[in-house]
Amino acid sequence: MNIRDLIPWGHGRREPWSRSRQEVATRRDDDDDPMRALQLDINRVFDNFWRSFELPMLGTGNGDAGSGLVPQVDVRETDQEVEVIAELPGMDEADVDVSVAEGMLTIRGEKKSEREREGDGYILRERSFGRIERMVPLPEGLDLDSAEATFKNGVLTVKIAKTAEAQRAAKRIQVQRG
């Protein structure tokens, strides 16, 4: 047995599994240009690396709402309803849009702020603008007409009742000590 037979990448030969693996991976238009392929791989590695940090300037992490973030949500399901709680600090109800379509709850928010201060020989003007969006998949069996949304102190709470059929289908199972 040759050591090259153990290497999963085939040095120019096409294995039956390599085609599907290549299709799953990032598609490259220039398969003949190894330098371009290397550059794309390096770019992907660095993009993934920087996404791991919570830096507001890159639009990731848990910074303020002006940085284009995905809001944090908690989802709770009981026998009677589904409750989604989203943290939207610095916003008010006029900034928030909530919709349900095709089994997804979509929460969008837009915040604009402007600050101006004058002092001895200077004027400070700051403007910020940011959008947030979060899509939450919903289970089947919900009565969308019963959906209610409340907003208090930067926290959005959306409650959607289950249909009577879905409530009857839920069954509690007693857990016993073994």
Buried (B, 14 or more C-beta within 10 A) or exposed (E): EEEEEEEEEEEEEEEEEEEEEEEEEEEEEEEEEEEEBEEBEEEEEEEEEEEEEEEBEBEBBEBEBBBBBBBEBEBEEEEEBBBBBBBBEBBEEEBBEBEBEEEEBBBBBBBEEEEEEEEEEEEEEEEBEBBBBBBBEBEEBBBEEEBEBEBEEEEBBBBBBBBEEBBEEEEEEEEEEE
